[in-house]
Amino acid sequence: MKRRSFVQGAAAAAALGVPHLSGLAQQSVTLKFHTFMPPMSGVWLTMHKPWMDKVEKESGGRIKFEAYPAMQLGGTPVQLYDQARDGVVDIVWTLPGNTAGRFPRIEVFELPFMMNNAEATSKAYWEYFQTQCPDEFKETQVLALHVHGPGMIHTVARQVKSVADLRGLKVRGPTRQVTKLLGSVGAIPVGMPLPQIPDALSKGTIEGCVIPWEVVPAVKVHELAKFHSEFPANSPAFYTTTFVMAMNKSKYDGLAPDLKKVIDANSGSATSAWLGKVQQANDVPSRKLAVDRGNTVYTFTAEQTQEFVGRSSAIDGEWVADMDKRGFKGKALLASAKALIAKHA
C-alpha cells in the first residue's frame, strides 16, 4: 500500500511539474570526455583538466566528468569527432584535420605563415566559424575552436638550417595542408596522428616531425630527436593546427537549462582564446627540456625564412582553387581569415 501510494504520488507530481520529483532525473549529469592526448601531456594537465574542473565547480557539482585521455575508450584519433557525433562519448577534443578534407573551410588557418599568436588566432578562428562557415561542424555542438603556437621542425640525425636540408627527408605532418607544406619545401611528407610519432621515429619510419614545442614532451621528441629548427619569434609561424572541442548534440540539448548555461559560459570565443593562450605558453618549458638535454636548436635567419615563404606560397592559391571547386568563395574566405587574425592581434 505504501509503495502504491508513493508511485501514485510521484506520477501526480510529475504530471503537475513539481520540481522535486519531475526534475530529479535532470539534476545532475556525467559527461564522458575523450581525447588522444596522453595523461601527462601539457594539453591534458593545463587545458583539459582545468576546463573540466571549472565546469564542475560552476555547476555546483551537478556536472561531473569521466575523463579518458590517450584513447582509453577505444578507437583511433581519426574517429574522435564521429564518437561525439554518434554519442559514443559526450565531449571530444581533436584535430579536424585528422579526417583530410572533411572540414575544408577551417583549413585556412593551417596555411603557411598565417599566424604567430595562438590566443589572437583562436579568437579569429571562432569568429570565422561563426561568420563564414557555421555549418562546418553542424553534426555536433561546438564548444571551442583554437590553434597551437608556432609549429617547429624536429629531426633525428640531420640539422635543418635551410630548405635544402629538408630535401628527401621523411617528415611527419598532422594535416593535409601541413603535408602539402612539407612537400613544397622538398621533404617527403608522411601523414600520421600524434600518438604514432614516437614509434615511427624509433623505427626510422620517419626522420623528423613538425609539432609545436608544447607537444614535444608528450611524445618524447626531445629524447628521440637531437635537432630542432624554429623560425624567428617576430615572423609568422611556419604553420599551426586547428582543434575543435565538440559535444554530442543530443546530450547538450538534453541538459537542464541552468546546466546548459554553465556549458555555454565555458564555450565560445573566450574559452577558445584561453585554450590557445595556455597551449602556446607551454612552449617555453617544453623548449627548455630540449635545451637542457643538450639538443641543438637552430633559428632560421630572416633570409632563410623568406626562402621557406617563397617555396610554400603556391599553397594558398591551391587552397583557394579547392574551395572554389567545392562551391565556396575561396579568395573571400582567405581574406576573411587574414583580416580576423589582424583584427584580434
C-alpha positions in Angstrom: 0.0 0.0 0.0 2.8 2.4 0.9 4.6 1.7 -2.3 1.5 2.1 -4.4 0.8 5.5 -2.7 4.4 6.7 -3.4 4.2 5.7 -7.1 0.8 7.3 -7.5 2.2 10.5 -5.7 5.2 10.5 -7.9 3.1 10.2 -11.1 0.8 13.0 -9.9 3.8 15.2 -9.0 5.4 14.6 -12.5 2.1 15.5 -14.2 1.9 18.7 -12.2 5.6 19.5 -12.9 6.7 19.5 -9.3 10.4 20.2 -9.4 11.4 17.9 -6.6 10.2 14.8 -8.5 9.9 15.6 -12.1 13.3 17.3 -12.3 15.0 14.6 -10.3 16.5 12.9 -13.5 17.9 16.2 -14.7 19.5 17.4 -11.5 22.9 16.0 -12.4 24.7 14.6 -15.4 28.0 12.7 -16.0 29.8 13.5 -19.3 32.4 11.3 -20.9 35.4 13.4 -22.2 37.6 11.6 -24.7 40.8 12.6 -26.5 44.1 11.2 -27.9 46.4 13.3 -25.7 48.3 11.3 -23.1 47.5 11.9 -19.4 50.9 13.6 -18.6 50.8 16.0 -21.6 50.5 19.7 -21.1 47.3 19.8 -23.0 45.7 17.3 -20.7 47.1 18.8 -17.4 46.8 22.5 -18.1 43.9 22.7 -20.6 41.5 19.8 -20.4 41.5 19.1 -16.7 41.2 22.7 -15.6 38.3 23.2 -18.1 36.5 20.2 -16.6 37.2 21.3 -13.1 35.8 24.8 -13.8 32.6 23.4 -15.3 32.1 21.0 -12.4 32.7 23.8 -9.9 30.4 26.3 -11.6 27.7 23.7 -11.9 27.8 23.1 -8.1 28.9 19.5 -8.8 25.9 18.7 -10.9 28.0 18.3 -14.0 30.6 15.6 -13.5 33.2 14.2 -15.9 34.5 10.8 -16.6 37.9 11.8 -18.2 39.5 9.5 -20.7 42.9 10.6 -22.2 45.0 8.5 -24.6 42.0 7.0 -26.4 41.1 4.9 -23.3 37.6 4.3 -24.6 38.9 2.8 -27.8 39.0 3.7 -31.4 41.6 5.9 -33.1 42.2 9.6 -33.1 40.7 9.8 -36.5 37.4 8.5 -35.1 37.0 11.0 -32.3 34.8 13.5 -34.0 32.4 10.8 -35.0 32.4 9.4 -31.5 31.0 12.7 -30.3 28.5 12.9 -33.3 27.2 9.4 -32.6 27.0 9.6 -28.9 29.7 7.0 -28.2 31.2 9.7 -25.9 29.8 13.1 -24.9 32.7 15.5 -25.5 35.9 15.2 -27.6 39.0 17.3 -28.3 40.6 16.6 -31.6 42.0 17.8 -34.8 39.5 18.4 -37.6 42.4 17.7 -40.0 42.6 14.1 -38.8 40.0 13.5 -41.5 41.6 15.1 -44.5 39.3 17.4 -46.5 36.2 16.8 -44.3 36.2 20.3 -42.8 37.9 22.2 -45.7 36.9 25.8 -44.8 38.7 25.9 -41.5 41.9 24.7 -43.1 42.6 28.3 -44.0 44.2 28.7 -40.5 46.7 25.9 -41.3 48.1 27.6 -44.4 51.8 28.5 -44.2 52.9 31.6 -42.4 49.4 32.8 -41.4 49.9 33.5 -37.6 52.3 33.6 -34.7 49.9 34.3 -31.7 47.7 31.4 -30.7 45.4 33.4 -28.5 44.6 36.0 -31.2 44.3 33.4 -33.9 42.0 31.3 -31.8 39.7 34.3 -31.4 39.9 34.8 -35.2 39.1 31.1 -35.8 36.0 31.3 -33.6 34.7 34.4 -35.3 35.5 33.0 -38.7 33.5 29.9 -37.8 30.6 32.0 -36.7 30.5 34.3 -39.7 31.9 32.3 -42.6 31.1 28.6 -42.0 28.7 28.0 -39.1 27.7 24.7 -40.7 31.2 23.3 -40.8 30.7 21.2 -37.6 26.9 21.0 -37.9 26.7 17.4 -36.6 27.9 18.4 -33.1 27.6 21.2 -30.6 30.9 23.2 -30.9 32.3 24.3 -27.5 35.6 25.8 -28.5 38.0 26.2 -31.5 41.6 27.0 -31.2 45.1 26.7 -32.6 48.5 25.9 -31.1 51.6 28.1 -31.1 54.1 28.2 -34.0 55.0 24.8 -35.5 58.7 23.7 -35.5 60.8 21.2 -37.3 62.4 18.4 -35.3 64.8 15.9 -36.8 66.7 12.8 -35.6 70.0 12.9 -37.4 70.2 16.0 -39.7 70.1 19.6 -38.6 67.8 21.6 -40.8 69.2 25.1 -41.5 67.7 25.7 -44.9 65.1 24.5 -47.3 67.8 22.4 -49.0 68.3 20.4 -45.7 64.8 19.1 -45.9 65.2 17.6 -49.3 64.3 13.9 -49.3 63.7 13.8 -45.5 60.7 11.8 -44.4 58.8 14.2 -42.1 55.5 13.6 -40.3 52.8 16.2 -40.8 49.5 16.4 -38.9 47.0 17.5 -41.6 46.7 17.7 -45.4 47.7 21.4 -45.6 50.8 20.8 -43.5 51.8 17.8 -45.5 51.4 19.9 -48.6 53.6 22.5 -47.0 56.3 19.9 -46.3 56.2 18.7 -49.9 56.6 22.2 -51.2 59.9 22.6 -49.3 61.3 19.3 -50.5 60.5 16.9 -47.7 58.8 13.6 -48.1 55.6 14.2 -46.1 54.1 11.4 -44.0 50.7 11.9 -42.5 50.0 10.3 -39.2 48.3 11.0 -35.8 50.3 12.4 -33.0 50.4 9.2 -30.8 52.3 7.3 -33.6 55.2 9.7 -33.7 57.5 8.0 -31.0 57.3 4.6 -32.6 57.8 6.0 -36.1 60.9 8.0 -35.0 62.3 5.0 -33.2 61.9 2.7 -36.1 63.0 5.2 -38.7 59.7 5.2 -40.5 60.1 9.0 -40.3 63.2 11.0 -39.9 61.6 14.0 -38.3 58.3 15.7 -37.5 56.7 19.1 -37.3 54.9 19.9 -34.0 54.9 22.9 -31.7 57.3 23.0 -28.8 54.4 22.4 -26.4 53.7 18.9 -27.7 57.4 17.7 -27.6 57.4 16.1 -24.1 54.1 14.3 -24.7 55.6 12.2 -27.5 59.2 12.2 -26.2 60.5 14.1 -29.3 63.2 15.8 -27.2 64.5 12.3 -26.4 64.2 10.9 -29.9 65.3 13.9 -32.0 68.6 15.7 -31.5 67.9 18.7 -33.7 65.2 21.4 -33.6 64.7 24.2 -36.1 62.5 27.2 -35.3 61.5 30.4 -37.1 62.2 33.9 -35.7 59.8 34.9 -32.9 58.8 38.1 -34.8 57.9 36.2 -38.1 54.7 34.4 -38.9 54.7 30.8 -37.9 55.7 28.0 -40.3 52.2 26.6 -39.6 49.7 25.9 -36.9 47.0 23.3 -36.5 43.3 23.7 -35.8 41.5 22.0 -32.9 37.8 21.5 -32.0 36.2 20.7 -28.7 32.8 19.3 -29.7 29.9 17.9 -27.7 27.2 15.4 -28.8 24.1 17.5 -29.8 21.5 15.3 -28.1 23.5 15.3 -24.9 23.8 19.1 -25.0 20.1 19.6 -25.9 19.0 17.3 -23.0 20.8 19.3 -20.3 18.7 21.2 -17.8 18.6 24.9 -18.8 20.8 26.0 -15.9 23.4 23.3 -16.7 23.3 24.3 -20.4 24.2 27.8 -19.3 27.2 26.5 -17.4 28.4 24.8 -20.6 27.7 27.9 -22.7 29.7 30.1 -20.2 32.7 27.8 -20.8 32.4 27.8 -24.5 32.9 30.3 -27.3 35.4 32.9 -28.1 36.8 33.5 -24.6 37.3 29.8 -24.0 38.9 29.3 -27.4 41.3 32.2 -26.8 42.2 30.7 -23.3 42.9 27.3 -24.8 45.2 28.8 -27.5 47.0 31.1 -24.9 47.6 28.2 -22.5 48.9 25.9 -25.2 51.3 28.4 -26.6 52.5 29.3 -23.1 53.6 25.7 -22.6 56.0 26.1 -25.5 58.6 27.8 -23.2 59.1 25.0 -20.6 59.0 22.3 -23.3 61.7 24.1 -25.3 63.8 24.2 -22.2 63.6 20.4 -21.9 65.3 20.1 -25.3 67.9 22.7 -24.5 68.7 21.1 -21.1 69.1 17.8 -22.7 71.9 19.2 -24.9 69.9 19.1 -28.1 70.8 21.6 -30.9 68.2 24.4 -31.5 68.7 26.4 -34.7 66.8 29.6 -35.5 66.4 30.4 -39.2 67.6 33.8 -40.4 65.2 36.3 -42.0 66.6 35.4 -45.4 66.2 31.7 -44.8 62.7 32.3 -43.6 61.8 34.1 -46.8 63.0 31.2 -48.8 60.5 29.0 -46.9 57.8 31.6 -47.5 58.6 31.7 -51.2 58.7 27.9 -51.7 55.3 27.5 -50.0 53.5 30.5 -51.4 51.6 28.5 -54.0 49.7 26.5 -51.3 47.4 29.5 -50.6 46.3 29.5 -54.2 45.8 25.8 -54.3 43.5 26.0 -51.3 41.5 28.9 -52.8 41.1 26.8 -56.0 40.0 23.8 -54.0 37.4 25.9 -52.1 36.1 27.3 -55.4 35.6 23.8 -56.8 33.6 22.9 -53.7 31.3 25.8 -54.2 32.8 28.2 -51.7 34.4 31.6 -52.4 38.0 30.7 -51.6 39.5 34.1 -52.1 36.9 35.7 -49.8 37.4 33.1 -47.1 41.2 33.6 -47.2 40.8 37.4 -47.0 38.4 37.0 -44.1 40.7 34.8 -42.1 43.7 37.1 -42.6 41.6 40.2 -41.6 40.3 38.5 -38.5 43.8 37.4 -37.4 44.9 41.0 -37.8 41.8 42.3 -36.0 42.4 40.2 -32.9 46.2 40.6 -32.9 
